[in-house]
Amino acid sequence: MPSSVIKRYLYDATRQELVIELVSGKSYVYEDVPREAYDAFLAAPSKGAHYNAEIRDVFYFRPLNT
């Protein structure tokens, strides 16, 4: 997954949580992310652009202490 914004990601389908780690080192947990939203993220040609447009300001999030 080459991305200039996202270093790695992990989806927990049971909890509907999407963890995004940015290249800056910051990590966030996005809550109540339906499987369809995660599938769209996976299919996006640009993970960073999709994250910025469809996830970042759409779903409630909390910082993840790493």
N, CA, C and O atoms as a Tripos MOL2 file, in Angstrom:
@<TRIPOS>MOLECULE
protein
  264   263    66     0     0
PROTEIN
NO_CHARGES

@<TRIPOS>ATOM
      1 N           0.8320   -1.1820    0.0000 N.3       1 MET1
      2 CA          0.0000    0.0000    0.0000 C.3       1 MET1
      3 C           0.8680    1.2330    0.0000 C.2       1 MET1
      4 O           1.1160    1.7810    1.0740 O.2       1 MET1
      5 N           1.3350    1.6940   -1.1090 N.am      2 PRO2
      6 CA          2.0930    2.9350   -1.1280 C.3       2 PRO2
      7 C           1.1620    4.1280   -0.9310 C.2       2 PRO2
      8 O           0.1920    4.3020   -1.6690 O.2       2 PRO2
      9 N           1.4660    4.9320    0.0570 N.am      3 SER3
     10 CA          0.6840    6.1400    0.3190 C.3       3 SER3
     11 C           1.6090    7.1690    0.9380 C.2       3 SER3
     12 O           2.4680    6.8320    1.7520 O.2       3 SER3
     13 N           1.4350    8.4020    0.5600 N.am      4 SER4
     14 CA          2.2560    9.4640    1.1490 C.3       4 SER4
     15 C           1.6490    9.9740    2.4500 C.2       4 SER4
     16 O           2.2610   10.7960    3.1320 O.2       4 SER4
     17 N           0.4620    9.5030    2.8030 N.am      5 VAL5
     18 CA         -0.2350    9.9640    4.0100 C.3       5 VAL5
     19 C          -0.3730    8.8420    5.0420 C.2       5 VAL5
     20 O          -0.1540    9.0680    6.2320 O.2       5 VAL5
     21 N          -0.7300    7.6510    4.6000 N.am      6 ILE6
     22 CA         -1.0700    6.5570    5.5020 C.3       6 ILE6
     23 C           0.0620    5.5330    5.5490 C.2       6 ILE6
     24 O           0.4940    5.0110    4.5210 O.2       6 ILE6
     25 N           0.5270    5.2640    6.7600 N.am      7 LYS7
     26 CA          1.5930    4.2790    6.9340 C.3       7 LYS7
     27 C           1.0240    2.8670    6.9990 C.2       7 LYS7
     28 O           1.5310    1.9540    6.3480 O.2       7 LYS7
     29 N          -0.0520    2.6920    7.8040 N.am      8 ARG8
     30 CA         -0.7140    1.3870    7.8760 C.3       8 ARG8
     31 C          -2.1190    1.5640    8.4200 C.2       8 ARG8
     32 O          -2.4770    2.6150    8.9520 O.2       8 ARG8
     33 N          -2.9070    0.5020    8.2710 N.am      9 TYR9
     34 CA         -4.2930    0.5400    8.7290 C.3       9 TYR9
     35 C          -4.7150   -0.8510    9.1600 C.2       9 TYR9
     36 O          -4.1360   -1.8540    8.7420 O.2       9 TYR9
     37 N          -5.7290   -0.8910   10.0000 N.am     10 LEU10
     38 CA         -6.2490   -2.1580   10.5100 C.3      10 LEU10
     39 C          -7.7370   -1.9790   10.7650 C.2      10 LEU10
     40 O          -8.1590   -0.9790   11.3460 O.2      10 LEU10
     41 N          -8.5260   -2.9480   10.3310 N.am     11 TYR11
     42 CA         -9.9790   -2.8810   10.5270 C.3      11 TYR11
     43 C         -10.4260   -4.0280   11.4110 C.2      11 TYR11
     44 O         -10.0660   -5.1810   11.1720 O.2      11 TYR11
     45 N         -11.2080   -3.7170   12.4300 N.am     12 ASP12
     46 CA        -11.8180   -4.7220   13.3030 C.3      12 ASP12
     47 C         -13.3020   -4.7660   12.9590 C.2      12 ASP12
     48 O         -14.0650   -3.8870   13.3630 O.2      12 ASP12
     49 N         -13.7090   -5.7870   12.2140 N.am     13 ALA13
     50 CA        -15.0960   -5.8780   11.7450 C.3      13 ALA13
     51 C         -16.0780   -6.0750   12.8950 C.2      13 ALA13
     52 O         -17.2010   -5.5740   12.8430 O.2      13 ALA13
     53 N         -15.6690   -6.7920   13.9190 N.am     14 THR14
     54 CA        -16.5530   -7.0380   15.0570 C.3      14 THR14
     55 C         -16.8920   -5.7390   15.7760 C.2      14 THR14
     56 O         -18.0390   -5.5090   16.1600 O.2      14 THR14
     57 N         -15.9000   -4.9100   15.9490 N.am     15 ARG15
     58 CA        -16.1020   -3.6280   16.6610 C.3      15 ARG15
     59 C         -16.4060   -2.4710   15.7060 C.2      15 ARG15
     60 O         -16.7640   -1.3770   16.1440 O.2      15 ARG15
     61 N         -16.2630   -2.7110   14.4230 N.am     16 GLN16
     62 CA        -16.4180   -1.6810   13.3940 C.3      16 GLN16
     63 C         -15.4950   -0.4970   13.6750 C.2      16 GLN16
     64 O         -15.9120    0.6600   13.6380 O.2      16 GLN16
     65 N         -14.2440   -0.8110   13.9520 N.am     17 GLU17
     66 CA        -13.2360    0.2110   14.2130 C.3      17 GLU17
     67 C         -12.1430    0.1330   13.1490 C.2      17 GLU17
     68 O         -11.6720   -0.9440   12.7830 O.2      17 GLU17
     69 N         -11.7660    1.2960   12.6770 N.am     18 LEU18
     70 CA        -10.6890    1.4100   11.6990 C.3      18 LEU18
     71 C          -9.5570    2.1990   12.3390 C.2      18 LEU18
     72 O          -9.7330    3.3530   12.7300 O.2      18 LEU18
     73 N          -8.4000    1.5690   12.4430 N.am     19 VAL19
     74 CA         -7.2190    2.2350   12.9780 C.3      19 VAL19
     75 C          -6.3780    2.7000   11.7950 C.2      19 VAL19
     76 O          -6.0460    1.9230   10.9000 O.2      19 VAL19
     77 N          -6.0500    3.9700   11.8140 N.am     20 ILE20
     78 CA         -5.2150    4.5600   10.7690 C.3      20 ILE20
     79 C          -3.9580    5.1130   11.4200 C.2      20 ILE20
     80 O          -4.0350    5.9230   12.3430 O.2      20 ILE20
     81 N          -2.8030    4.6770   10.9390 N.am     21 GLU21
     82 CA         -1.5350    5.2570   11.3760 C.3      21 GLU21
     83 C          -0.9970    6.0910   10.2230 C.2      21 GLU21
     84 O          -0.8080    5.5900    9.1140 O.2      21 GLU21
     85 N          -0.7580    7.3470   10.4920 N.am     22 LEU22
     86 CA         -0.2600    8.2650    9.4750 C.3      22 LEU22
     87 C           1.2600    8.2370    9.4310 C.2      22 LEU22
     88 O           1.9090    7.8160   10.3880 O.2      22 LEU22
     89 N           1.8200    8.6820    8.3260 N.am     23 VAL23
     90 CA          3.2750    8.7200    8.2120 C.3      23 VAL23
     91 C           3.8770    9.6980    9.2150 C.2      23 VAL23
     92 O           5.0620    9.6040    9.5340 O.2      23 VAL23
     93 N           3.0840   10.6220    9.7090 N.am     24 SER24
     94 CA          3.5490   11.5830   10.7180 C.3      24 SER24
     95 C           3.7920   10.9180   12.0660 C.2      24 SER24
     96 O           4.4230   11.4990   12.9490 O.2      24 SER24
     97 N           3.2770    9.6750   12.2210 N.am     25 GLY25
     98 CA          3.4170    8.9720   13.4810 C.3      25 GLY25
     99 C           2.1620    9.0040   14.3310 C.2      25 GLY25
    100 O           2.0590    8.2590   15.3060 O.2      25 GLY25
    101 N           1.2070    9.8520   13.9820 N.am     26 LYS26
    102 CA         -0.0490    9.9110   14.7180 C.3      26 LYS26
    103 C          -0.9550    8.7690   14.2860 C.2      26 LYS26
    104 O          -0.9740    8.3770   13.1190 O.2      26 LYS26
    105 N          -1.7160    8.2350   15.2600 N.am     27 SER27
    106 CA         -2.6510    7.1560   14.9770 C.3      27 SER27
    107 C          -4.0150    7.5010   15.5430 C.2      27 SER27
    108 O          -4.1270    8.1370   16.5910 O.2      27 SER27
    109 N          -5.0490    7.0740   14.8350 N.am     28 TYR28
    110 CA         -6.4180    7.3540   15.2410 C.3      28 TYR28
    111 C          -7.2680    6.1090   15.0840 C.2      28 TYR28
    112 O          -7.0480    5.2900   14.1910 O.2      28 TYR28
    113 N          -8.2500    5.9830   15.9760 N.am     29 VAL29
    114 CA         -9.2440    4.9240   15.8810 C.3      29 VAL29
    115 C         -10.5500    5.5740   15.4650 C.2      29 VAL29
    116 O         -11.0580    6.4550   16.1590 O.2      29 VAL29
    117 N         -11.0970    5.1450   14.3350 N.am     30 TYR30
    118 CA        -12.3840    5.6410   13.8420 C.3      30 TYR30
    119 C         -13.4480    4.6230   14.2130 C.2      30 TYR30
    120 O         -13.3070    3.4310   13.9420 O.2      30 TYR30
    121 N         -14.5160    5.1100   14.8380 N.am     31 GLU31
    122 CA        -15.5540    4.2310   15.3800 C.3      31 GLU31
    123 C         -16.7690    4.1510   14.4700 C.2      31 GLU31
    124 O         -17.0370    5.0620   13.6870 O.2      31 GLU31
    125 N         -17.5010    3.0480   14.5830 N.am     32 ASP32
    126 CA        -18.7350    2.8170   13.8390 C.3      32 ASP32
    127 C         -18.5380    2.9320   12.3390 C.2      32 ASP32
    128 O         -19.3660    3.5100   11.6340 O.2      32 ASP32
    129 N         -17.4410    2.3820   11.8600 N.am     33 VAL33
    130 CA        -17.1350    2.3730   10.4280 C.3      33 VAL33
    131 C         -17.7100    1.0830    9.8460 C.2      33 VAL33
    132 O         -17.2190   -0.0030   10.1540 O.2      33 VAL33
    133 N         -18.7430    1.1880    9.0110 N.am     34 PRO34
    134 CA        -19.3290   -0.0350    8.4450 C.3      34 PRO34
    135 C         -18.3720   -0.7230    7.4740 C.2      34 PRO34
    136 O         -17.4760   -0.0930    6.9110 O.2      34 PRO34
    137 N         -18.5760   -2.0000    7.2930 N.am     35 ARG35
    138 CA        -17.7220   -2.7880    6.3970 C.3      35 ARG35
    139 C         -17.6900   -2.1830    4.9930 C.2      35 ARG35
    140 O         -16.6520   -2.1950    4.3320 O.2      35 ARG35
    141 N         -18.8190   -1.6580    4.5440 N.am     36 GLU36
    142 CA        -18.8810   -1.0660    3.1980 C.3      36 GLU36
    143 C         -17.9230    0.1170    3.0700 C.2      36 GLU36
    144 O         -17.2980    0.3010    2.0250 O.2      36 GLU36
    145 N         -17.8070    0.9190    4.1300 N.am     37 ALA37
    146 CA        -16.8970    2.0710    4.1040 C.3      37 ALA37
    147 C         -15.4460    1.5950    4.0610 C.2      37 ALA37
    148 O         -14.6130    2.1780    3.3670 O.2      37 ALA37
    149 N         -15.1560    0.5350    4.8050 N.am     38 TYR38
    150 CA        -13.8060   -0.0200    4.7800 C.3      38 TYR38
    151 C         -13.5000   -0.6280    3.4060 C.2      38 TYR38
    152 O         -12.4050   -0.4400    2.8760 O.2      38 TYR38
    153 N         -14.4470   -1.3420    2.8420 N.am     39 ASP39
    154 CA        -14.2490   -1.9220    1.5100 C.3      39 ASP39
    155 C         -13.9950   -0.8340    0.4680 C.2      39 ASP39
    156 O         -13.1540   -1.0070   -0.4140 O.2      39 ASP39
    157 N         -14.7120    0.2780    0.5630 N.am     40 ALA40
    158 CA        -14.4940    1.3920   -0.3610 C.3      40 ALA40
    159 C         -13.0950    1.9740   -0.1820 C.2      40 ALA40
    160 O         -12.4400    2.3380   -1.1580 O.2      40 ALA40
    161 N         -12.6430    2.0600    1.0580 N.am     41 PHE41
    162 CA        -11.2830    2.5250    1.3480 C.3      41 PHE41
    163 C         -10.2610    1.5950    0.7000 C.2      41 PHE41
    164 O          -9.3070    2.0540    0.0710 O.2      41 PHE41
    165 N         -10.4640    0.2830    0.8560 N.am     42 LEU42
    166 CA         -9.5390   -0.6850    0.2550 C.3      42 LEU42
    167 C          -9.4980   -0.5720   -1.2660 C.2      42 LEU42
    168 O          -8.4390   -0.7310   -1.8730 O.2      42 LEU42
    169 N         -10.6340   -0.3010   -1.8750 N.am     43 ALA43
    170 CA        -10.7250   -0.2390   -3.3330 C.3      43 ALA43
    171 C         -10.2540    1.0900   -3.9180 C.2      43 ALA43
    172 O         -10.0530    1.2020   -5.1270 O.2      43 ALA43
    173 N         -10.0800    2.0820   -3.0720 N.am     44 ALA44
    174 CA         -9.7230    3.4210   -3.5630 C.3      44 ALA44
    175 C          -8.3360    3.4190   -4.1940 C.2      44 ALA44
    176 O          -7.4050    2.8380   -3.6360 O.2      44 ALA44
    177 N          -8.1880    4.0620   -5.3490 N.am     45 PRO45
    178 CA         -6.8750    4.1330   -5.9880 C.3      45 PRO45
    179 C          -5.8740    4.9580   -5.1730 C.2      45 PRO45
    180 O          -4.6660    4.7370   -5.2580 O.2      45 PRO45
    181 N          -6.3840    5.9050   -4.3870 N.am     46 SER46
    182 CA         -5.5340    6.7020   -3.4980 C.3      46 SER46
    183 C          -6.1000    6.5920   -2.0870 C.2      46 SER46
    184 O          -7.1330    7.1830   -1.7740 O.2      46 SER46
    185 N          -5.4120    5.8290   -1.2410 N.am     47 LYS47
    186 CA         -5.8680    5.6590    0.1400 C.3      47 LYS47
    187 C          -5.8880    6.9940    0.8830 C.2      47 LYS47
    188 O          -6.8200    7.2610    1.6420 O.2      47 LYS47
    189 N          -4.8810    7.8280    0.6770 N.am     48 GLY48
    190 CA         -4.8100    9.1180    1.3550 C.3      48 GLY48
    191 C          -5.9460   10.0390    0.9570 C.2      48 GLY48
    192 O          -6.5630   10.6680    1.8170 O.2      48 GLY48
    193 N          -6.2310   10.1280   -0.3320 N.am     49 ALA49
    194 CA         -7.3210   10.9940   -0.8020 C.3      49 ALA49
    195 C          -8.6630   10.4790   -0.2930 C.2      49 ALA49
    196 O          -9.5160   11.2650    0.1210 O.2      49 ALA49
    197 N          -8.8510    9.1750   -0.3230 N.am     50 HIS50
    198 CA        -10.1040    8.5970    0.1650 C.3      50 HIS50
    199 C         -10.2500    8.8310    1.6630 C.2      50 HIS50
    200 O         -11.3310    9.1870    2.1330 O.2      50 HIS50
    201 N          -9.1820    8.6350    2.4070 N.am     51 TYR51
    202 CA         -9.1920    8.8910    3.8510 C.3      51 TYR51
    203 C          -9.5970   10.3400    4.1280 C.2      51 TYR51
    204 O         -10.4670   10.5970    4.9600 O.2      51 TYR51
    205 N          -8.9720   11.2690    3.4370 N.am     52 ASN52
    206 CA         -9.2690   12.6870    3.6650 C.3      52 ASN52
    207 C         -10.7050   13.0550    3.3140 C.2      52 ASN52
    208 O         -11.3170   13.8740    4.0000 O.2      52 ASN52
    209 N         -11.2410   12.4700    2.2710 N.am     53 ALA53
    210 CA        -12.5800   12.8410    1.8050 C.3      53 ALA53
    211 C         -13.7040   12.0450    2.4610 C.2      53 ALA53
    212 O         -14.7960   12.5740    2.6680 O.2      53 ALA53
    213 N         -13.4490   10.7820    2.7910 N.am     54 GLU54
    214 CA        -14.5510    9.8950    3.1870 C.3      54 GLU54
    215 C         -14.4780    9.3460    4.6120 C.2      54 GLU54
    216 O         -15.4390    8.7450    5.0920 O.2      54 GLU54
    217 N         -13.3530    9.5440    5.2870 N.am     55 ILE55
    218 CA        -13.2150    8.9690    6.6270 C.3      55 ILE55
    219 C         -12.8790   10.0260    7.6720 C.2      55 ILE55
    220 O         -13.5500   10.1290    8.6990 O.2      55 ILE55
    221 N         -11.8570   10.7950    7.4110 N.am     56 ARG56
    222 CA        -11.2960   11.7100    8.4140 C.3      56 ARG56
    223 C         -12.3340   12.5880    9.0920 C.2      56 ARG56
    224 O         -12.3750   12.6290   10.3220 O.2      56 ARG56
    225 N         -13.1520   13.2740    8.3610 N.am     57 ASP57
    226 CA        -14.1320   14.1900    8.9470 C.3      57 ASP57
    227 C         -15.5470   13.6310    8.9370 C.2      57 ASP57
    228 O         -16.5110   14.3670    9.1470 O.2      57 ASP57
    229 N         -15.6740   12.3370    8.6960 N.am     58 VAL58
    230 CA        -16.9900   11.7110    8.6090 C.3      58 VAL58
    231 C         -17.2980   10.8920    9.8630 C.2      58 VAL58
    232 O         -18.4060   10.9570   10.3960 O.2      58 VAL58
    233 N         -16.3230   10.1280   10.3250 N.am     59 PHE59
    234 CA        -16.5370    9.2300   11.4550 C.3      59 PHE59
    235 C         -15.9140    9.7930   12.7230 C.2      59 PHE59
    236 O         -14.8790   10.4580   12.6870 O.2      59 PHE59
    237 N         -16.5730    9.5110   13.8470 N.am     60 TYR60
    238 CA        -16.0300    9.9100   15.1450 C.3      60 TYR60
    239 C         -14.7050    9.1800   15.3460 C.2      60 TYR60
    240 O         -14.5830    8.0030   15.0080 O.2      60 TYR60
    241 N         -13.7150    9.8780   15.8950 N.am     61 PHE61
    242 CA        -12.4150    9.2660   16.1100 C.3      61 PHE61
    243 C         -11.8320    9.6800   17.4570 C.2      61 PHE61
    244 O         -12.2570   10.6540   18.0770 O.2      61 PHE61
    245 N         -10.8540    8.9100   17.8750 N.am     62 ARG62
    246 CA        -10.0860    9.2510   19.0590 C.3      62 ARG62
    247 C          -8.6270    8.9610   18.7510 C.2      62 ARG62
    248 O          -8.3190    8.0490   17.9840 O.2      62 ARG62
    249 N          -7.7360    9.7310   19.3430 N.am     63 PRO63
    250 CA         -6.2970    9.4420   19.1460 C.3      63 PRO63
    251 C          -5.9600    8.1070   19.8010 C.2      63 PRO63
    252 O          -6.5380    7.7300   20.8200 O.2      63 PRO63
    253 N          -5.0300    7.4180   19.2020 N.am     64 LEU64
    254 CA         -4.5610    6.1410   19.7340 C.3      64 LEU64
    255 C          -3.1780    6.3680   20.3270 C.2      64 LEU64
    256 O          -2.2670    6.8290   19.6390 O.2      64 LEU64
    257 N          -3.0280    6.0490   21.5800 N.am     65 ASN65
    258 CA         -1.7190    6.1910   22.2190 C.3      65 ASN65
    259 C          -0.8170    5.0630   21.7540 C.2      65 ASN65
    260 O          -1.1220    3.8880   21.9610 O.2      65 ASN65
    261 N           0.2820    5.4180   21.1320 N.am     66 THR66
    262 CA          1.2140    4.4080   20.6540 C.3      66 THR66
    263 C           2.5150    4.4930   21.4000 C.2      66 THR66
    264 O           3.4310    3.7150   21.1330 O.2      66 THR66
@<TRIPOS>BOND
     1     1     2 1
     2     2     3 1
     3     3     4 2
     4     3     5 am
     5     5     6 1
     6     6     7 1
     7     7     8 2
     8     7     9 am
     9     9    10 1
    10    10    11 1
    11    11    12 2
    12    11    13 am
    13    13    14 1
    14    14    15 1
    15    15    16 2
    16    15    17 am
    17    17    18 1
    18    18    19 1
    19    19    20 2
    20    19    21 am
    21    21    22 1
    22    22    23 1
    23    23    24 2
    24    23    25 am
    25    25    26 1
    26    26    27 1
    27    27    28 2
    28    27    29 am
    29    29    30 1
    30    30    31 1
    31    31    32 2
    32    31    33 am
    33    33    34 1
    34    34    35 1
    35    35    36 2
    36    35    37 am
    37    37    38 1
    38    38    39 1
    39    39    40 2
    40    39    41 am
    41    41    42 1
    42    42    43 1
    43    43    44 2
    44    43    45 am
    45    45    46 1
    46    46    47 1
    47    47    48 2
    48    47    49 am
    49    49    50 1
    50    50    51 1
    51    51    52 2
    52    51    53 am
    53    53    54 1
    54    54    55 1
    55    55    56 2
    56    55    57 am
    57    57    58 1
    58    58    59 1
    59    59    60 2
    60    59    61 am
    61    61    62 1
    62    62    63 1
    63    63    64 2
    64    63    65 am
    65    65    66 1
    66    66    67 1
    67    67    68 2
    68    67    69 am
    69    69    70 1
    70    70    71 1
    71    71    72 2
    72    71    73 am
    73    73    74 1
    74    74    75 1
    75    75    76 2
    76    75    77 am
    77    77    78 1
    78    78    79 1
    79    79    80 2
    80    79    81 am
    81    81    82 1
    82    82    83 1
    83    83    84 2
    84    83    85 am
    85    85    86 1
    86    86    87 1
    87    87    88 2
    88    87    89 am
    89    89    90 1
    90    90    91 1
    91    91    92 2
    92    91    93 am
    93    93    94 1
    94    94    95 1
    95    95    96 2
    96    95    97 am
    97    97    98 1
    98    98    99 1
    99    99   100 2
   100    99   101 am
   101   101   102 1
   102   102   103 1
   103   103   104 2
   104   103   105 am
   105   105   106 1
   106   106   107 1
   107   107   108 2
   108   107   109 am
   109   109   110 1
   110   110   111 1
   111   111   112 2
   112   111   113 am
   113   113   114 1
   114   114   115 1
   115   115   116 2
   116   115   117 am
   117   117   118 1
   118   118   119 1
   119   119   120 2
   120   119   121 am
   121   121   122 1
   122   122   123 1
   123   123   124 2
   124   123   125 am
   125   125   126 1
   126   126   127 1
   127   127   128 2
   128   127   129 am
   129   129   130 1
   130   130   131 1
   131   131   132 2
   132   131   133 am
   133   133   134 1
   134   134   135 1
   135   135   136 2
   136   135   137 am
   137   137   138 1
   138   138   139 1
   139   139   140 2
   140   139   141 am
   141   141   142 1
   142   142   143 1
   143   143   144 2
   144   143   145 am
   145   145   146 1
   146   146   147 1
   147   147   148 2
   148   147   149 am
   149   149   150 1
   150   150   151 1
   151   151   152 2
   152   151   153 am
   153   153   154 1
   154   154   155 1
   155   155   156 2
   156   155   157 am
   157   157   158 1
   158   158   159 1
   159   159   160 2
   160   159   161 am
   161   161   162 1
   162   162   163 1
   163   163   164 2
   164   163   165 am
   165   165   166 1
   166   166   167 1
   167   167   168 2
   168   167   169 am
   169   169   170 1
   170   170   171 1
   171   171   172 2
   172   171   173 am
   173   173   174 1
   174   174   175 1
   175   175   176 2
   176   175   177 am
   177   177   178 1
   178   178   179 1
   179   179   180 2
   180   179   181 am
   181   181   182 1
   182   182   183 1
   183   183   184 2
   184   183   185 am
   185   185   186 1
   186   186   187 1
   187   187   188 2
   188   187   189 am
   189   189   190 1
   190   190   191 1
   191   191   192 2
   192   191   193 am
   193   193   194 1
   194   194   195 1
   195   195   196 2
   196   195   197 am
   197   197   198 1
   198   198   199 1
   199   199   200 2
   200   199   201 am
   201   201   202 1
   202   202   203 1
   203   203   204 2
   204   203   205 am
   205   205   206 1
   206   206   207 1
   207   207   208 2
   208   207   209 am
   209   209   210 1
   210   210   211 1
   211   211   212 2
   212   211   213 am
   213   213   214 1
   214   214   215 1
   215   215   216 2
   216   215   217 am
   217   217   218 1
   218   218   219 1
   219   219   220 2
   220   219   221 am
   221   221   222 1
   222   222   223 1
   223   223   224 2
   224   223   225 am
   225   225   226 1
   226   226   227 1
   227   227   228 2
   228   227   229 am
   229   229   230 1
   230   230   231 1
   231   231   232 2
   232   231   233 am
   233   233   234 1
   234   234   235 1
   235   235   236 2
   236   235   237 am
   237   237   238 1
   238   238   239 1
   239   239   240 2
   240   239   241 am
   241   241   242 1
   242   242   243 1
   243   243   244 2
   244   243   245 am
   245   245   246 1
   246   246   247 1
   247   247   248 2
   248   247   249 am
   249   249   250 1
   250   250   251 1
   251   251   252 2
   252   251   253 am
   253   253   254 1
   254   254   255 1
   255   255   256 2
   256   255   257 am
   257   257   258 1
   258   258   259 1
   259   259   260 2
   260   259   261 am
   261   261   262 1
   262   262   263 1
   263   263   264 2
@<TRIPOS>SUBSTRUCTURE
     1 MET1         2 RESIDUE 1 A MET
     2 PRO2         6 RESIDUE 1 A PRO
     3 SER3        10 RESIDUE 1 A SER
     4 SER4        14 RESIDUE 1 A SER
     5 VAL5        18 RESIDUE 1 A VAL
     6 ILE6        22 RESIDUE 1 A ILE
     7 LYS7        26 RESIDUE 1 A LYS
     8 ARG8        30 RESIDUE 1 A ARG
     9 TYR9        34 RESIDUE 1 A TYR
    10 LEU10       38 RESIDUE 1 A LEU
    11 TYR11       42 RESIDUE 1 A TYR
    12 ASP12       46 RESIDUE 1 A ASP
    13 ALA13       50 RESIDUE 1 A ALA
    14 THR14       54 RESIDUE 1 A THR
    15 ARG15       58 RESIDUE 1 A ARG
    16 GLN16       62 RESIDUE 1 A GLN
    17 GLU17       66 RESIDUE 1 A GLU
    18 LEU18       70 RESIDUE 1 A LEU
    19 VAL19       74 RESIDUE 1 A VAL
    20 ILE20       78 RESIDUE 1 A ILE
    21 GLU21       82 RESIDUE 1 A GLU
    22 LEU22       86 RESIDUE 1 A LEU
    23 VAL23       90 RESIDUE 1 A VAL
    24 SER24       94 RESIDUE 1 A SER
    25 GLY25       98 RESIDUE 1 A GLY
    26 LYS26      102 RESIDUE 1 A LYS
    27 SER27      106 RESIDUE 1 A SER
    28 TYR28      110 RESIDUE 1 A TYR
    29 VAL29      114 RESIDUE 1 A VAL
    30 TYR30      118 RESIDUE 1 A TYR
    31 GLU31      122 RESIDUE 1 A GLU
    32 ASP32      126 RESIDUE 1 A ASP
    33 VAL33      130 RESIDUE 1 A VAL
    34 PRO34      134 RESIDUE 1 A PRO
    35 ARG35      138 RESIDUE 1 A ARG
    36 GLU36      142 RESIDUE 1 A GLU
    37 ALA37      146 RESIDUE 1 A ALA
    38 TYR38      150 RESIDUE 1 A TYR
    39 ASP39      154 RESIDUE 1 A ASP
    40 ALA40      158 RESIDUE 1 A ALA
    41 PHE41      162 RESIDUE 1 A PHE
    42 LEU42      166 RESIDUE 1 A LEU
    43 ALA43      170 RESIDUE 1 A ALA
    44 ALA44      174 RESIDUE 1 A ALA
    45 PRO45      178 RESIDUE 1 A PRO
    46 SER46      182 RESIDUE 1 A SER
    47 LYS47      186 RESIDUE 1 A LYS
    48 GLY48      190 RESIDUE 1 A GLY
    49 ALA49      194 RESIDUE 1 A ALA
    50 HIS50      198 RESIDUE 1 A HIS
    51 TYR51      202 RESIDUE 1 A TYR
    52 ASN52      206 RESIDUE 1 A ASN
    53 ALA53      210 RESIDUE 1 A ALA
    54 GLU54      214 RESIDUE 1 A GLU
    55 ILE55      218 RESIDUE 1 A ILE
    56 ARG56      222 RESIDUE 1 A ARG
    57 ASP57      226 RESIDUE 1 A ASP
    58 VAL58      230 RESIDUE 1 A VAL
    59 PHE59      234 RESIDUE 1 A PHE
    60 TYR60      238 RESIDUE 1 A TYR
    61 PHE61      242 RESIDUE 1 A PHE
    62 ARG62      246 RESIDUE 1 A ARG
    63 PRO63      250 RESIDUE 1 A PRO
    64 LEU64      254 RESIDUE 1 A LEU
    65 ASN65      258 RESIDUE 1 A ASN
    66 THR66      262 RESIDUE 1 A THR
